[in-house]
Amino acid sequence: MDLRSPAVRAATVTSCLALLATVSACSGAGVDGTPGSPGVRDPYFPKLGNGGYDVAHYGLTLGYDPGSRHLTGTAEITARATKNLSSFNLDLKGLDVSGITVEGKAARFQRAGQELRVRPADELERGETFRATVRYSGTPETITDEDGAEEGWLRTGDGALALGEPTGSMAWFPGNHHPSDKASYDIQITVPKGLKAVSNGELTRESTKNGRTTFAWHSAEPMASYVATVAIGKHELKTSTTEDGLPIVTAVDPSQAKASEKVLAKIPDVMEWAEYNFGPYPFSSTGAIIDREEDVDYALETQTRPVFPGAPDTGLLVHELAHQWFGNSVTPKSWQDMWLNEGFATYAEWLYAEDNDGDSAQDVFDALYKGDYYEDKEDNEAIWAFPPAKPTDAASISDPPVYERGAMVIHKIRQAVGDDAFYDIVQGWAKTYRHKNADTRDFTEYVEKHAGGDEAREKVSRIWGDWLYGDGKPDRP
């Protein structure tokens, strides 16, 4: 063949171009993607979360043996690419990954600390919905948080408890573990027969085979990964309803059953009170998980089913159920906005006491400002350590200024606008940002817009400088 012939050269070029086009189409090279970022630059946890995609659904299939502490898992993650992607990251701490597929094709992956980088066989186009499946196993870690609290996968006397705030969820499943990316969940857990496995949402299936029982839980409403939970043990699992028919699911360690009866019986009344004050409940079930104090030493607002260390008092029950509106439905965009969760939940305690023959919210506010709320002087002074909207570091996002001074900000708004406008603001805020993310700026702008006249708007704008962002104790209560 004479390649110098014009006709032959033309045919050869045409064939080569066709071959290159075929290779390009098969390899996805035409997408021209770039790697997704390994974090979302959270002010306090910059490595948490990942860029380049948005998760719509997690399908988790888990098996756990408390005796060997061995966890097996398959995570099916349905997500949408928000840019052209050549690779993307997942947060996963510890555990061994045996394989990953994206859209059914084997994907390459690398591990670096908590980052699991996935390179699909075909690059992903912006706007494309894709499914990534991760198979993993091992002994899940207990993570010590910046403030010394333990989270992640906690071993209990008869099983395990998974808690995620703020970084613990990456200890038991791979995902985009930042509160700004919420998703629906299906969590299926298989455990030895005789144990219960409890999670968020509603129980859709329970079946026993070959000495092991599988529990399947479904959460249709969006959920941040830090409020996803799994509780494994010999819990007493009970289901009832509120007067309106809302399912109440409780899981109680047998040692706490008797002590918990009275407080759990208050859930219907607390829910009715909360809906009256905050607006319609944003989820399809409610309830509680009560474990032993020796297994966990703090409560957490896990979605639909808060976790408690032993039988809670009424105030703590109110606090964690209020979080279902403030924190779980209206979720912070970053961990700097934590006061929006804790300020509202703490103020809910004050309001509930006020409505049930306890101290008024004004009484509590005055005692905190005067410095005689706590017996310990240091506890009273700790409230003024930093402004609620500007924690000093990651270790301080759960400190008193975020809770008590955050609640004082809410009370100052109530003082400024009056009760009618205040409750309109609270319910409107919960409705406007239902199942969404919001930050402090969103909140201050919303309050100013709905405060009323010019005088009320001027009052609330002063609150931001003195109470929300100002250093030290404001001059006037």
C-alpha angles and dihedrals in degrees: 000000000000106000088187089071110106092221093051092046091051092049091047093051091048091051092048092049090050091049092049091050090052092049091047093050092048095047097043090234091140090070091071092205131181130209118275114242119265093228142017095231096248107188092240105022105032094170094055118103129011137246133230101050144050121220118227101176143008120206107191122186109187137177123190135184111194092198096060093024087227119154125193119190145177116193118195107193119191112197144156122234111236092193138014103288131202089174140353137201134234127195112240126152118200121334124105120264113214099180147342131206129188115200088348095304124112112257130202117238142185133199125219114164108300092346121100109188115201123197111192121214088239122037116244124242123224109268093021117135112220140175122224119191119199122189115199144155144174141095109319117229132239106226122211108218126222090262093049097259119134122235140150114067110356119194112226133192093266105017138327144298125210117209124173116187111151108341107352102100092074087067092071109025138019116246151116094294104193124104091237091073111062126177144170118262143212111189120185118184127185118199138164113290111269095040127095125223113204128186142156127304124008131340107241100173142013120182137161126211133161094355096309130100126212123207119192119198127188127202111185097177120078114272133188110231093238091068095048112107146180122197117189122186147083092307124163102237116204134173128200136145141238119243088268091055099255109153116245113200118187128182115190132181106240091239089060099042100099095041091050100050099091098043094045089051087063094062095094092051093045090050092050090049092047094050090050091053104032103028133246117353108257099216139061098239141015138194142115145266115218119192132169122285090233089060099047130009103198140048123242132194096234106178116277090346117054118203120232132189098230125326108335126220118243094262093056091046090053091047095053095042090050087057088067086074098030112045102003102050097021098039126188119253090221139005089258087073093059091119089070087064100040099033092057095042092049091047089051087062090054093048093048091051090048091052093046103052096273131117115312120247087248090055091053092045092051093048091051093048094047091049098238100104094096126042091226114075092211091057090054093048093047090072090072098046093109140345115279093239094048112051110185095235145334092286092060103052090100097042125121097268089062092051111029100025088041088057089047089057089055091049092050089055089052090051092049100049104026129241099286095053091039095059090043088055094047094048093040092051091051091048098044094050097033108151090357138103124255137175136207093271091054088053098047091047091049093050093048091049093052101033094101125237131010093273093056092046090051091051095051093045088059089052091064094057097042104034111017103039104010122109120238131359114329115244094238130038 
